Amino acid sequence: MGQSTVQRIRSALFDLVLAVWTGLFVPALVILWLCGSPERCVRLLSRFWARGVLVGLNAIVGLSYTERGKSNIPGEPCLIIANHQSTWETLAFLILLPDVAIVAKQELLTIPVFAWFLRKSPMILIDRESGLKAVRKMVDESQTALAQGRSVLIFPEGTRKQASEPIEFKRGVELLYAKLGRPVLPIALNSGLFWAPDGSYKRAGMITVAYLSPIEPGLPGHEFTRRAEELLEAGRQRSSWPQAA
């Protein structure tokens, strides 16, 4: 049996375990709902769920991660930007960045159980088809999250991209940067090398999460975008080769 076949079997087994693991949280969801869905408890439970997912990935698939540059993380709530290559970071950031408010597309509300946690955590859910209305909602809810002491995470590329594709931001992040007036922490990942956007199957290896030098607030919008894209692109290229687990 070839290595690719074995990896596909391990990936399929993980998907089955993930479904069972997620189903186990339904009773807890009901209890939290009856208790009024307290945000702190919802976030604690979501982190516990995500930690179990990462443990399962490591144990079944052989996919783990390493962090670099943690000293670059600001000591205050900030705006976080990251390149987006996989479903992995959507889950992992619940552990890596506790209490973060993630800007997510509203389509994720179709996922059972996970959608409830997105609403009650709460995350910043936007309908990308609503144009300026979505941008205003994103800014308002990001300001609220920061006022509560929570950092805000956005994937400026808008959707998952192949690991080989260059970094290119969508509209909206410039305005968010200008309105929030907070330091920006860029994070570069190579998760797409192991859990690709097409989701065919997951591969063993070591995902690199690189916390890059923060960008100060107050730059002109175009200058911020240029610098942020260059930082993430350099980080993407440095981690473009798979690492053995």
MIFISE-956183 format. One record per residue (C-alpha): residue number from 1; z, x, y; residue in one letter. Coordinates in Angstrom, 3 decimals. Each point is the difference from the previous one (the first is absolute). Layout:
ATOM  num         Z         X         Y  residuo
ATOM  NUM         Z         X         Y        a
...
This chain:
ATOM  num         Z         X         Y  residuo
ATOM    1     0.000     0.000     0.000        m
ATOM    2    -1.084     1.474     3.333        g
ATOM    3     2.349     0.693     2.909        q
ATOM    4    -1.715    -2.650     2.138        s
ATOM    5     0.522    -2.635    -2.683        t
ATOM    6     3.676     0.917    -0.365        v
ATOM    7     0.433    -0.208     3.760        q
ATOM    8    -1.619    -3.429     0.104        r
ATOM    9     2.343    -1.238    -2.731        i
ATOM   10     3.035     1.361     1.865        r
ATOM   11    -1.239    -1.615     3.204        s
ATOM   12    -0.465    -3.365    -1.720        a
ATOM   13     3.487     0.260    -1.496        l
ATOM   14     1.426     0.678     3.457        f
ATOM   15    -1.765    -3.102     1.368        d
ATOM   16     1.640    -2.074    -2.728        l
ATOM   17     3.438     1.485     0.697        v
ATOM   18    -0.523    -0.587     3.731        l
ATOM   19    -0.688    -3.693    -0.615        a
ATOM   20     3.139    -0.335    -2.133        v
ATOM   21     2.113     1.987     2.480        w
ATOM   22    -1.185    -2.178     2.880        t
ATOM   23     0.681    -3.177    -1.980        g
ATOM   24     3.603     1.083    -0.535        l
ATOM   25     0.564    -0.326     3.749        f
ATOM   26    -0.840    -3.704     0.154        v
ATOM   27     3.637    -1.103    -0.665        p
ATOM   28     1.248     2.368     2.711        a
ATOM   29    -2.608    -1.411     2.363        l
ATOM   30     1.290    -3.522    -0.630        v
ATOM   31     3.604     1.104     0.613        i
ATOM   32    -0.938     1.707     3.265        l
ATOM   33    -1.946    -3.074     1.084        w
ATOM   34     3.026    -2.215    -0.668        l
ATOM   35     2.125     2.418     2.055        c
ATOM   36    -2.317    -0.259     2.994        g
ATOM   37    -2.099     3.112    -0.748        s
ATOM   38     2.161     2.594     1.839        p
ATOM   39    -2.366     2.731     1.156        e
ATOM   40     2.222     2.934    -0.959        r
ATOM   41     0.406    -1.267    -3.556        c
ATOM   42    -3.711    -0.724    -0.296        v
ATOM   43    -0.849     3.569     1.064        r
ATOM   44     2.564     1.491    -2.371        l
ATOM   45    -1.448    -1.990    -2.883        l
ATOM   46    -3.583     0.905     0.941        s
ATOM   47     0.937     3.701     0.033        r
ATOM   48     1.617    -0.361    -3.421        f
ATOM   49    -3.192    -1.637    -1.283        w
ATOM   50    -2.210     2.714     1.528        a
ATOM   51     2.198     2.770    -1.421        r
ATOM   52    -0.440    -1.526    -3.456        g
ATOM   53    -3.780    -0.009     0.514        v
ATOM   54    -0.015     3.712     0.873        l
ATOM   55     2.227     0.821    -2.968        v
ATOM   56    -2.398    -1.922    -2.247        g
ATOM   57    -3.015     1.842     1.411        l
ATOM   58     1.625     3.343    -0.725        n
ATOM   59     1.236    -0.908    -3.473        a
ATOM   60    -3.079    -1.855    -1.258        i
ATOM   61    -2.965     1.366     1.955        v
ATOM   62     1.370     3.434     0.883        g
ATOM   63    -0.555    -0.600     3.713        l
ATOM   64     2.677     1.354     2.336        s
ATOM   65     0.144     1.170     3.617        y
ATOM   66     1.287     2.792     2.204        t
ATOM   67     0.941    -0.059     3.700        e
ATOM   68    -0.750     2.713     2.548        r
ATOM   69     1.089     0.404     3.608        g
ATOM   70     2.924    -2.422    -0.034        k
ATOM   71     1.482     1.905     2.954        s
ATOM   72    -2.794    -1.518     2.119        n
ATOM   73     1.423    -3.522    -0.382        i
ATOM   74     1.419    -1.052     3.428        p
ATOM   75     3.669    -0.931     0.185        g
ATOM   76    -0.840    -3.248     1.779        e
ATOM   77    -2.138    -3.028    -0.933        p
ATOM   78    -3.629     0.884     0.579        c
ATOM   79    -3.583    -1.014    -0.686        l
ATOM   80    -1.249     1.381    -3.314        i
ATOM   81    -3.687     0.341    -0.833        i
ATOM   82    -1.372     0.920    -3.426        a
ATOM   83    -3.372     0.245    -1.675        n
ATOM   84    -0.482    -2.728    -2.591        h
ATOM   85    -1.514     0.852    -3.385        q
ATOM   86     1.926    -2.063    -2.520        s
ATOM   87     2.405    -2.816    -0.787        t
ATOM   88     2.494     2.772    -0.784        w
ATOM   89     1.077     0.668     3.583        e
ATOM   90     0.547    -3.704     0.701        t
ATOM   91     2.685     0.089    -2.702        l
ATOM   92     1.305     3.538     0.487        a
ATOM   93     0.665    -0.300     3.721        f
ATOM   94     2.670    -2.599    -0.769        l
ATOM   95     1.924     2.911    -1.564        i
ATOM   96    -1.165     2.930     2.127        l
ATOM   97     0.603    -1.817     3.306        l
ATOM   98     2.920    -2.431    -0.482        p
ATOM   99    -0.066    -3.145     2.157        d
ATOM  100    -3.481     0.785     1.345        v
ATOM  101    -2.019    -2.936     1.341        a
ATOM  102    -3.500     0.302    -1.438        i
ATOM  103    -3.016    -1.490     1.789        v
ATOM  104    -1.807    -1.742    -2.870        a
ATOM  105    -2.955    -2.298    -0.388        k
ATOM  106     0.769    -3.661    -0.543        q
ATOM  107    -2.078    -0.058    -3.204        e
ATOM  108     2.930     1.650    -1.812        l
ATOM  109     1.804    -3.336     0.208        l
ATOM  110    -2.055    -1.128    -2.988        t
ATOM  111     1.949     2.354    -2.321        i
ATOM  112     2.798    -1.882    -1.798        p
ATOM  113     3.588     1.200     0.611        v
ATOM  114    -1.218     2.948     2.106        f
ATOM  115    -1.145    -2.439     2.695        a
ATOM  116     3.498    -1.474     0.272        w
ATOM  117     1.495     3.442     0.599        f
ATOM  118    -2.660     0.735     2.640        l
ATOM  119     0.980    -3.137     1.910        r
ATOM  120     3.751     0.376    -0.295        k
ATOM  121     0.412     3.779     0.476        s
ATOM  122    -1.698    -0.668     2.457        p
ATOM  123    -3.258     1.950     0.300        m
ATOM  124    -2.563    -0.361     2.782        i
ATOM  125    -2.727    -2.186    -1.497        l
ATOM  126    -3.240    -0.405     1.934        i
ATOM  127    -3.256    -1.871    -0.476        d
ATOM  128    -2.627     2.600     0.826        r
ATOM  129    -2.583    -2.721     0.639        e
ATOM  130     1.958    -1.430     2.950        s
ATOM  131    -0.897     2.875     2.342        g
ATOM  132     2.145     0.363     3.131        l
ATOM  133     2.515    -2.514    -1.326        k
ATOM  134     0.680     2.314    -2.939        a
ATOM  135     0.416     2.983     2.330        v
ATOM  136     2.487    -1.861     2.211        r
ATOM  137     1.974    -1.104    -3.047        k
ATOM  138     0.024     3.566    -1.323        m
ATOM  139     1.290     1.388     3.304        v
ATOM  140     2.665    -2.694     0.475        d
ATOM  141     1.375     0.261    -3.528        e
ATOM  142    -0.105     3.810     0.102        s
ATOM  143     2.083    -0.024     3.179        q
ATOM  144     2.479    -2.345    -1.677        t
ATOM  145     0.265     2.268    -3.053        a
ATOM  146     0.599     3.077     2.147        l
ATOM  147     2.679    -1.834     1.973        a
ATOM  148     1.720    -0.671    -3.342        q
ATOM  149    -0.035     3.719    -0.824        g
ATOM  150    -2.935    -0.175    -2.434        r
ATOM  151    -2.995     2.320     0.131        s
ATOM  152    -3.466    -1.562    -0.132        v
ATOM  153    -2.653     1.180    -2.453        l
ATOM  154    -3.704    -0.696     0.424        i
ATOM  155    -3.052     1.147    -1.946        f
ATOM  156    -2.457     0.571     2.890        p
ATOM  157    -3.051     0.062    -2.284        e
ATOM  158     0.598    -3.686    -0.678        g
ATOM  159    -0.662     0.091    -3.732        t
ATOM  160     0.137     2.321    -2.981        r
ATOM  161    -2.658     2.713    -0.058        k
ATOM  162    -1.195     2.487    -2.576        q
ATOM  163     1.839     3.346     0.062        a
ATOM  164    -3.236     1.753     0.998        s
ATOM  165    -0.701    -2.201     3.045        e
ATOM  166     0.811     1.442     3.466        p
ATOM  167     2.749    -1.517     2.126        i
ATOM  168    -1.259    -2.582     2.518        e
ATOM  169     2.324    -2.436     1.787        f
ATOM  170    -0.706    -3.676     0.571        k
ATOM  171     0.690    -1.659     3.349        r
ATOM  172     3.555    -0.985     0.832        g
ATOM  173     2.082     3.074    -0.680        v
ATOM  174    -0.740     1.461     3.467        e
ATOM  175     1.426    -3.098     1.657        l
ATOM  176     3.015     0.011    -2.326        l
ATOM  177     0.674     3.640     0.901        y
ATOM  178    -0.273    -0.740     3.723        a
ATOM  179     2.194    -3.115    -0.086        k
ATOM  180     2.788     1.392    -2.194        l
ATOM  181     0.483     3.270     1.877        g
ATOM  182     1.570     1.701    -3.037        r
ATOM  183    -0.630     3.303    -1.795        p
ATOM  184    -2.590    -0.279    -2.768        v
ATOM  185     0.545     1.505    -3.445        l
ATOM  186    -3.290     0.653    -1.852        p
ATOM  187     0.202     0.024    -3.813        i
ATOM  188    -2.829     1.343    -2.158        a
ATOM  189    -0.333    -1.055    -3.645        l
ATOM  190    -2.345     0.746    -2.892        n
ATOM  191     1.015    -3.000    -2.134        s
ATOM  192    -3.609    -1.118    -0.456        g
ATOM  193    -0.645     2.950    -2.295        l
ATOM  194     2.290    -1.581    -2.586        f
ATOM  195     0.024    -3.742     0.802        w
ATOM  196    -3.397    -0.686     1.514        a
ATOM  197    -0.814    -2.949     2.294        p
ATOM  198    -2.174    -1.564    -2.707        d
ATOM  199     3.103    -0.136    -2.201        g
ATOM  200    -1.923     0.902    -3.185        s
ATOM  201     2.959     1.866    -1.467        y
ATOM  202     2.826     2.307     1.027        k
ATOM  203     0.011     3.725    -0.782        r
ATOM  204     2.810     2.474    -0.605        a
ATOM  205     0.735     2.489     2.749        g
ATOM  206     2.059     0.697     3.100        m
ATOM  207    -0.638    -1.930     3.215        i
ATOM  208     0.695     1.978     3.161        t
ATOM  209     1.696    -1.766     2.914        v
ATOM  210    -0.263     2.298     3.042        a
ATOM  211     1.992    -0.832     3.153        y
ATOM  212    -1.952     1.633     2.832        l
ATOM  213     1.018     1.071     3.504        s
ATOM  214     0.925    -3.031     2.162        p
ATOM  215    -2.207    -1.050     2.904        i
ATOM  216     1.839    -0.592     3.269        e
ATOM  217    -0.337    -3.329     1.854        p
ATOM  218    -1.891    -0.364     3.271        g
ATOM  219    -3.384     1.506    -0.885        l
ATOM  220    -3.209    -1.752     1.050        p
ATOM  221    -1.197    -2.274    -2.800        g
ATOM  222    -3.109     2.010    -0.854        h
ATOM  223     1.992     3.246    -0.063        e
ATOM  224     2.587    -1.516    -2.337        f
ATOM  225    -2.704    -1.245    -2.369        t
ATOM  226    -1.807     3.337    -0.008        r
ATOM  227     3.172     1.975    -0.701        r
ATOM  228     1.274    -2.441    -2.641        a
ATOM  229    -3.328    -0.101    -1.857        e
ATOM  230    -0.212     3.806     0.040        e
ATOM  231     3.551     0.401    -1.348        l
ATOM  232    -0.524    -2.497    -2.808        l
ATOM  233    -3.431     1.398    -0.838        e
ATOM  234     1.405     3.539    -0.247        a
ATOM  235     2.831    -1.305    -2.174        g
ATOM  236    -2.454    -1.930    -2.196        r
ATOM  237    -2.142     3.079    -0.544        q
ATOM  238     2.989     2.217    -0.817        r
ATOM  239     1.010    -2.405    -2.765        s
ATOM  240    -3.529    -0.786    -1.226        s
ATOM  241     0.446     1.712    -3.371        w
ATOM  242     2.063    -1.702    -2.702        p
ATOM  243     3.304     1.589    -0.964        q
ATOM  244     1.037     0.079    -3.632        a
ATOM  245     3.139    -1.924    -0.774        a
